Amino acid sequence: MENVVNGASEAFWRGKRVLLTGHTGFKGGWLALWLHKLGAHVVGVALPPVADQPSLFEKARIASVTDSHFCDIRDAGALAALVRQSRPEIVLHLAAQPLVRLSYRQPLQTFDTNVMGTANLLDALRDLPDVRVALSITTDKVYRNEEWPHPYRESDALGGHDPYSASKAAAELVAACYRDAFLGQQGVALATARAGNVIGGGDWSEDRLLPDAVRAWQCQRTLDIRSPDAVRPWQHVLEPLAGYLRLAQVLWDRSELAGPYNFGPPSQDTATVREVVELARAAYGAGEVVYGQSAKGPHEAGLLALDTSRARSVLGVRARWSLARGVGETMRWYRALQDGGDARALCEAQIAAFGPV
């Protein structure tokens, strides 16, 4: 019998040539490990990991499960050469400048990476004979946020108050253009994936809730929370990755289903920052928190939820882990690593627990 992980089939992925951009990042590292477990041949293209912070790429030895290349996706010529060399059948584009607050400090770099980097990659796919499916990973923040209570659908207006959100909305337009003007005509199914807030072990990025909590609590410092009542569609990293794998697999045979897809928890399972912090503190077993005492930073949306009915009805993708379990698995990962655990083994164990292969 064929083994399937939440719609990700070993028989489908075994031997597939996959180009994965952003494999040195948090989500990219997890996805590289999962693709390797499924038997894919993965070529990774990304910047080197950030030098002054821990790296899942290094701790989980991601280079050993990929054909790894360091390249800035803003360098169109170098990127195109690597794409041609890899002869991909499936392209998963995760490379990005992914941080909202950093985008306020570096708006031009954010637009250059997220918009022109995406255009450079998609342009490199033109006239490649073997590529059949491409996914461009954006974010739940691509929508023009009206702070309304109902979840956003794929047909809602795009926008973005901050440079990160606006750059990802623009990347959606770039993808739609390349799908309609070029790639669709050569038989490439190009889709975009808009995922909610992702948590999981191995994320050490600045200004992210659970990494900030872990850094504070490991040093016995108090965690200072800016916006405790902000609402987000939180999910463990394996949830959207399962969606991406399933989407690519479906598009392989049904290119007419290409387009945008939301991936996130059921809309009723969105939660405030305060609720997530309290779940994290309980799972971690220690930690002091103070709410709403930080100086106000730049604008960030207060209310955001996604309508994931298209992913459920078209792809059959449904959330597997509750918020409590996702937070618990995340904090256990960090605790186990702190206690001497092996990052690769910790990731592989959670991949297996999410859906045995």
C-alpha positions in Angstrom: 0.0 0.0 0.0 1.2 3.5 -0.9 2.3 5.6 2.1 0.7 9.0 2.3 1.4 11.9 4.8 -1.6 14.3 4.8 -1.8 13.9 1.1 2.0 13.9 0.5 2.7 10.6 -1.3 6.1 8.8 -1.1 5.4 7.2 -4.4 4.8 10.6 -6.0 7.8 12.4 -4.6 10.4 9.6 -4.8 13.0 10.7 -7.3 11.3 14.0 -8.2 13.8 16.8 -9.0 12.8 19.7 -6.7 14.2 23.2 -6.7 13.7 24.6 -3.2 14.7 28.3 -2.7 15.1 29.4 0.9 16.4 26.1 2.2 18.7 27.8 4.7 15.7 29.4 6.5 13.3 28.0 9.1 10.4 26.8 6.9 12.8 25.8 4.1 14.9 23.7 6.4 11.9 21.7 7.6 10.7 21.3 4.0 14.1 20.1 2.9 14.1 17.4 5.6 10.5 16.3 4.7 11.2 16.2 1.0 14.3 14.1 1.7 12.3 11.7 3.8 9.8 11.4 0.9 12.7 10.5 -1.5 12.9 13.7 -3.6 16.2 15.0 -5.0 16.4 18.5 -3.6 18.5 21.3 -5.0 18.6 24.2 -2.5 19.2 27.8 -3.5 19.4 30.5 -0.8 21.6 33.0 1.0 23.9 31.6 3.7 22.3 31.4 7.1 22.6 34.6 9.3 26.0 34.5 10.9 25.1 36.0 14.3 22.2 33.7 15.3 21.6 29.9 15.5 20.6 28.2 12.3 18.4 25.2 11.7 20.3 24.7 8.4 23.5 24.1 10.4 22.1 22.4 13.5 20.0 19.9 11.5 22.7 19.5 8.8 20.3 20.5 6.0 23.3 20.6 3.5 23.6 16.8 3.8 20.1 16.2 2.4 20.2 18.8 -0.4 22.4 19.8 -3.3 23.0 23.1 -1.6 23.9 26.4 -3.4 24.4 29.9 -1.9 23.0 32.5 -4.2 21.2 35.8 -3.9 17.9 35.6 -5.8 18.3 39.2 -6.7 21.2 38.2 -9.0 19.1 37.2 -12.0 22.0 35.7 -14.0 23.5 33.6 -11.3 20.0 32.3 -10.3 19.1 31.5 -13.9 22.3 29.5 -14.3 21.5 27.4 -11.1 17.9 26.9 -12.2 19.0 25.6 -15.7 21.6 23.4 -14.0 19.2 21.8 -11.6 16.6 20.9 -14.3 13.7 21.0 -11.9 10.4 19.3 -12.3 8.9 21.0 -9.3 9.9 24.5 -7.9 9.1 25.6 -4.4 9.9 29.2 -3.8 10.4 30.1 -0.2 13.3 32.5 -0.3 12.3 35.9 1.0 12.9 38.8 3.4 10.3 37.5 5.8 10.2 40.0 8.7 7.7 42.8 9.1 9.7 45.0 11.4 12.9 44.6 9.4 11.0 45.7 6.3 10.4 49.1 7.9 14.2 49.4 8.4 15.1 48.0 4.9 12.2 48.7 2.6 14.1 48.7 -0.7 15.9 45.5 0.1 12.6 43.9 1.1 11.0 44.9 -2.2 14.0 43.9 -4.2 14.2 40.4 -2.6 10.5 39.6 -2.5 9.3 41.2 -5.7 12.3 41.2 -8.1 13.6 38.0 -6.6 10.3 36.2 -7.4 10.3 37.7 -10.9 13.9 36.5 -11.5 13.0 33.0 -10.5 9.9 32.8 -12.5 11.6 34.3 -15.5 14.3 31.6 -15.2 11.6 29.0 -15.6 10.6 30.2 -19.0 11.2 27.6 -21.8 12.6 25.0 -19.3 11.5 21.7 -20.7 11.1 19.7 -17.5 9.4 22.0 -15.0 5.8 21.2 -14.5 4.7 22.7 -11.2 5.9 25.9 -9.4 4.7 27.2 -6.0 5.5 30.7 -4.8 5.0 31.0 -1.0 3.7 34.4 0.1 1.9 35.1 3.4 -1.5 35.7 5.0 -0.5 39.4 5.1 -1.0 39.9 1.4 -4.6 41.1 1.9 -5.6 44.7 2.3 -6.4 44.5 6.0 -9.6 46.1 7.0 -9.5 44.8 10.5 -12.9 43.1 9.9 -14.0 40.0 11.8 -14.5 37.6 8.9 -11.6 35.6 7.4 -10.0 36.7 4.2 -10.7 34.7 1.0 -8.4 34.3 -2.0 -10.6 36.6 -4.0 -10.3 39.5 -1.5 -8.3 42.6 -2.4 -4.6 42.5 -2.0 -2.7 45.3 -0.2 -0.1 45.9 2.5 0.5 48.7 5.0 4.1 47.7 5.8 6.8 47.0 3.2 6.9 43.3 3.9 3.1 42.8 3.3 3.1 45.1 0.3 6.1 43.3 -1.2 4.4 40.0 -0.8 1.1 41.3 -2.3 3.2 42.6 -5.3 4.8 39.1 -5.6 1.3 37.7 -5.9 0.7 40.0 -8.9 4.1 39.0 -10.4 3.1 35.3 -10.1 -0.3 35.9 -11.7 1.3 37.7 -14.6 3.9 35.0 -15.2 1.2 32.3 -15.0 -1.1 34.1 -17.5 1.5 35.5 -19.9 4.2 32.8 -20.0 4.3 29.7 -17.8 0.7 28.6 -18.3 1.3 28.5 -22.0 4.2 26.2 -21.6 2.3 23.8 -19.4 3.6 24.9 -16.0 1.1 25.0 -13.2 2.0 28.1 -11.1 0.2 28.6 -7.8 0.7 30.9 -4.8 0.4 29.8 -1.1 -0.7 32.2 1.6 0.0 30.7 5.0 -0.8 32.0 8.5 1.6 32.7 11.3 3.9 29.7 11.6 5.5 28.3 14.7 7.9 25.5 15.3 11.3 24.5 16.6 14.4 25.9 14.8 13.2 29.4 14.3 15.6 32.0 15.8 14.4 35.0 13.8 14.2 38.4 15.5 10.8 39.8 16.5 9.0 36.5 16.3 6.9 35.5 19.3 8.1 32.1 20.4 11.7 32.6 19.5 11.6 35.8 21.6 10.0 33.8 24.4 12.7 31.0 24.2 15.5 33.6 24.2 14.1 35.4 27.2 13.2 32.3 29.3 16.5 30.5 28.6 18.3 33.5 30.1 15.7 33.9 33.0 14.6 37.3 31.5 11.1 38.6 31.4 9.3 38.4 28.1 7.9 41.8 27.1 4.9 41.5 24.8 3.9 44.5 22.7 0.4 43.6 21.4 -1.1 40.9 23.6 -4.6 41.2 22.1 -3.5 40.9 18.4 -5.2 38.0 16.7 -3.4 35.7 14.2 -4.0 32.3 12.5 -1.2 30.4 14.3 -0.2 27.0 13.0 2.7 24.5 13.5 5.2 24.7 10.6 4.3 21.2 9.4 0.7 22.3 8.7 1.4 24.6 5.8 4.3 22.5 4.5 1.8 19.6 4.2 -0.4 21.9 2.2 2.4 22.9 -0.1 3.3 19.3 -0.8 -0.3 18.4 -1.4 -0.9 21.4 -3.7 2.2 20.5 -5.8 1.1 16.9 -6.1 -2.5 17.9 -7.2 -1.2 20.4 -9.7 1.0 17.8 -11.3 -2.0 16.3 -13.0 -4.5 19.2 -12.7 -2.9 22.3 -13.9 -6.2 24.0 -14.2 -6.3 24.3 -10.4 -3.4 26.7 -10.4 -4.0 29.9 -8.5 -3.8 31.3 -4.9 -4.5 29.1 -1.9 -4.8 30.0 1.8 -3.3 27.6 4.4 -4.1 28.0 8.1 -6.1 26.7 11.0 -9.9 26.7 11.0 -11.0 30.4 11.4 -12.5 29.6 14.8 -9.1 28.5 16.0 -7.3 31.9 15.6 -5.9 33.1 18.9 -4.5 36.2 20.6 -0.8 36.7 21.3 -1.6 36.4 25.0 -3.2 33.0 24.5 -0.3 31.7 22.6 2.2 33.0 25.2 0.3 31.3 28.0 0.3 28.0 26.1 4.0 28.4 25.5 4.7 29.2 29.1 2.8 26.1 30.3 4.6 23.9 27.8 8.0 25.3 28.6 7.4 25.0 32.3 8.8 28.3 33.3 9.0 31.9 32.3 8.0 35.4 33.3 5.9 37.7 31.0 4.8 41.3 31.1 2.0 42.4 28.7 1.8 45.7 26.9 4.7 47.4 28.5 7.0 47.8 25.4 7.3 51.1 23.6 5.0 51.2 20.6 6.6 50.0 17.4 5.6 50.4 13.7 2.1 49.5 12.6 1.1 45.9 12.6 -2.4 44.5 11.9 -4.5 43.7 15.0 -6.9 41.2 13.5 -6.2 38.7 10.8 -7.8 35.4 9.9 -7.9 33.2 6.8 -10.7 31.4 5.0 -9.1 28.0 4.1 -12.2 26.5 2.5 -10.6 26.3 -0.9 -7.6 24.2 0.3 -10.1 22.0 2.2 -12.5 21.4 -0.7 -10.0 21.3 -3.6 -7.0 19.7 -2.0 -8.5 17.9 0.9 -6.0 19.6 3.3 -7.2 20.0 6.9 -5.4 21.0 10.1 -4.1 18.0 12.0 -2.6 19.5 15.2 -4.5 21.8 17.5 -3.0 25.1 18.5 -2.2 23.7 22.0 -0.4 20.7 20.4 1.5 22.9 17.9 2.7 25.2 20.7 3.5 22.2 22.9 5.6 20.5 20.1 7.4 23.8 19.5 8.4 24.4 23.1 9.4 20.7 23.6 11.6 21.0 20.5 13.5 24.0 22.0 13.7 22.4 25.5 15.0 19.1 24.0 17.7 20.9 22.0 18.7 22.9 25.1 19.1 19.6 26.9 21.5 18.2 24.3 19.1 16.8 21.7 19.9 16.6 18.0 18.1 19.1 15.9 17.8 16.7 12.8 16.4 13.9 15.0 13.9 16.3 16.7 12.6 17.5 13.3 12.4 14.0 11.9 10.5 12.7 15.0 7.9 15.5 14.7 7.5 14.8 10.9 6.9 11.2 11.7 4.4 12.1 14.5 2.6 14.5 12.2 1.9 11.7 9.7 3.8 8.4 9.6 5.5 7.6 6.2 
